Each structure stands twice: as C-alpha cells, then as structure tokens.
Amino acid sequence: MDQNRSPVLEALAEYHERGYANFAPPGHKQGLGADDAVRRVLGAEVFRSDVLATGALDDRKSGQKVLEQAQELMADAVGAEQAFFSTCGSSLSVKSAMMAVAAPGESMLIGRDAHKSVIAGLALTGIRPVWVRPRWDRELHLAHPPGPEAYEEAFRQNPDAVGALVTSPSPYGTCSDLKAIAAVCHRRGKPLVVDEAWGAHLPFHDELPTWAMDADADVCVVSIHKMGAGFEQGSVFHLQGDLVDPVRLKESADLLSTTSPNVLLYAAMDGWRRQMVLHGEELLGSALELARSTRAEIDGLPGLRVVEDELLEKEASHDLDRLQIMIDTLEAGISGYQAADWLRAERAINVGLSDHRRILAQLTFADDKTQTDRLVSALADLTRTSLPAPASVVLPDPRELELEQVVLPRKAFFAAQDVVPITESVGRIAAEQVTPYPPGIPAILPGERITAGVVDYLRSGVEAGMVIPDAADPAVQTLRVLHD
Ligand SMILES: Cc1ncc(COP(=O)(O)O)c(C=O)c1O
C-alpha cells in the first residue's frame, strides 16, 4: 500500500478547499460561532477541522471510504490484518475486545494488573474474571506482569475459559512474554487479547519490546495518544487470525462508541501512522539514544536511582520499554508523590506517574535534549532541596493485597450497597472500585472481600499523597460495600 498517503488529512484538505457551508453539526460551524476568548486559547484551526466524519469529511454514504482507507493503511503499517480507529480511548477498545471474545457468564483469564477499564468491561458484560496474579517484587515493592506459566496453570484449572487478556506494557513500561502466553492460549484454540495501551510505538523500532501482533496475539489495543502523537482519546484496536470475529468486534465497539467521532483524532492518528512508517525508525532510534543518556545522567544524581536491570531479572518482567524511565527516590528520603509535586510546583515539570517511592519520566520521539536537560537539571535541584520526611505507606504482605473475588464484579456493582467507615469495611464485600491513579490498577474491585491489609495500604497511601479519583469517597474515609 502507498504509505505516503494519509486519507483523512487529504480529505480534510479537500474539504477546506471546497469551502463548504454546513447546515449540520458541529454547531460552532467551523469556528464561526466560537467565542474569541475560546479561539484565542485553542486556535482557529482546531475549530476549522472539527467537522462531521460522515456528511462532511466524507459524503453521507461514506462513499470515499476515507476512514476505511486510513484503517487499512494502519493495519498494513503494523502487520495486522485489520485495524479499527476509536475516538473513545483504549478504555473503549479494551471493552470491545472483551465483548468480542466472551459472553456474559463465560470466563476469561485476566491479569490482575489490568487497567480499570477492564473492570468496567466486567461490570458491563458479566464476564467472569479468572484472575492471574502478577509476580510481586519484594525488593522493589512492584508487581511484575504474570508469566506464561501462570496463564498455563489458570487454563489448567479453568479449562472452560474462553480466552485471556494481558496488559503489556504495564504503565511502568514492563512487559509480559507475549509470545509464550499466545502459545499457551493457541494450544487450546483460545484467543489472546493484549491491552497494549502503552505500546503504540512498538511496531516501529526493533529495539523496543515485541509488539503484540508480532507475538501472535489475536487482538491488541493501543492508545495512540500515550506513546504516539495522537490527540488524547485516539485509540486503535488491531486484529489478526480467525479466533476473533471481526464483525463481532466491530459491533461491540459500535455498541459502546460515540456516534460523533472527532475527526481531529482520526486525522492525527492517520498522520502519525504515515510519520512512523516514513521516519519512525530514525525518530524512535534517536529517542532511545536520548533515553539511554538521560537514564545515565539521572542515575548519577545523589539519592536517585534509575531502575532498569532489576526489572528484567529472572521472575521479573520479560522486557522493558526503555523510553519509560523509572526513578527510585527512596535513597533521597522522599516519596515519588513529593518529587512529582515539587517538580510541578517549582520547575513546571510534569511526570507521568508517581507512587510511594518512584516517579516515571516518559519520553517519546517528541522529546529532545533541551527537554531532558531541563528534567535532569530539575532533578539535580530536587536532590539539593530539603523536603519533610514523607508519610510512610503501609505495604502489607502481598497476599493481603490479593483479595478474594467473592461475587462477580457485575453483580456487586448493581447490588444494594451500604456506605461504611473504611475501618469497618474489613471482611465486607466491596461494591465499588478503588483505584490509585495513575497507574490506574484497582486495589479493590467490586465483589472482592476487603482485607485489613488493603485498608491500611489505602489509608496510609492517601495520607502520603496517593490519589484515588474513582472511589465514591476519594479520601477513602468510607467505602461502598454490599448490603448485609
Ligand atoms: C494499561 C491501560 N489500559 C487502558 C488504558 C485506557 O486508555 P485510554 O486512556 O486511552 O482510554 C490505560 C490508560 O491509562 C492503561 O494504562
């Protein structure tokens, strides 16, 4: 296929050239009605290109097949058989993939390090999760993605499970052995879905971890806005093989999707695909080089440690995206929350993720030496700054954080609920999801029995700076539990 083409951008350019008058949404009429103050901040071009996908960008029958062509080019670029664009984030794509694989009441093996959108998928669909436990690293206090042997064992104990879902890369950049897990699934004729929200860039450079389609996954979901250059919410799901029906996948997405997709998102994804095919190798190669030197510079700062090799030891993760720089702040005597807040308040720098003892600086091909120099110099200043001792987060025995799924997430979500003080919730069954964000991996799921360990972890975490936006009470003074 001609990867120099960019059908959405071309159609948009043609649309502008013809100078259409629109008696249809969006109501701002390409910015004519937008307030000057809004236009000043957002720019006129944003409104100019915000047009209907069907009946403006393309004709009312989608006769030019603008979107279809862009999707075909995307699939061709990354070696998938089919690609579907979504403007509702990987949050939608991952739910669509789950619905395409399992029906209500059917079981699916799911890594317990799944993103909260997977849990939303369980509440919506009634799929039964068979949780596959991550490997807990006692040194780093970090969960590594579950390995193939864990999926093998889970299938052995649950032979009726209809497929598996793996999150890789994790929001920390650590990766599963996807090829081996795909083999575990395929020996049983079951599909593998990969939530690869953090891996949109993987197909475009050999030094990056294996991309899910190359590892034989059946469906994978990527967020173009995370490691690519799409707008927020731009996501693609890719499909190959014959274990997942493309029509069912498309219908599932259609059930959940908006009927007003934002063409700006399509255009940015389309243009990014072309950019990656034409220049990805070189751009990502430079980004990896920059990440290498930045890692070394940060690691040389007193009290800060870049975590790399430990993530890849035996019993740890299978691979690592080195564009994700994990910085341990433990020896500096500060928490990751403090470091992130200081960088933002004092140096106007935002980092991707922070927890009780680390921050994550996420590089993409868009970064250059000026940017990373600014980060390194701010971190050097941070190490010379005296901050109060951090509040400590109680990290109980990992088994105390592995809660028992007593009731299906869907049942628990819709059941009658009581609101109880968190101290009285131990032993009760959760009715809500409680998710430290980022990274967005729930500590408590609807239907899980609450332990003293998880309560201590969450209470002390919030004291120390953890953010829990999805809980009904984000301060977690109270929790929603099933009515007795
Ligand atoms: C592993 C994982 N999956 C899915 C998502 C959802 O992606 P999106 O924000 O594109 O909806 C995220 C978002 O952080 C994520 O980290």
The ligand as a Gaussian input file, in Angstrom:
#p B3LYP/6-31G(d) Opt

LIG

0 1
 C       -2.955000      -0.332000      30.686000
 C       -4.003000       0.648000      30.256000
 N       -5.042000       0.202000      29.534000
 C       -6.014000       1.035000      29.103000
 C       -5.965000       2.380000      29.394000
 C       -7.065000       3.273000      28.911000
 O       -6.585000       4.037000      27.867000
 P       -7.257000       5.404000      27.407000
 O       -6.787000       6.451000      28.357000
 O       -6.759000       5.582000      26.016000
 O       -8.731000       5.242000      27.468000
 C       -4.895000       2.884000      30.147000
 C       -4.825000       4.318000      30.482000
 O       -4.030000       4.775000      31.258000
 C       -3.889000       1.992000      30.604000
 O       -2.858000       2.420000      31.345000

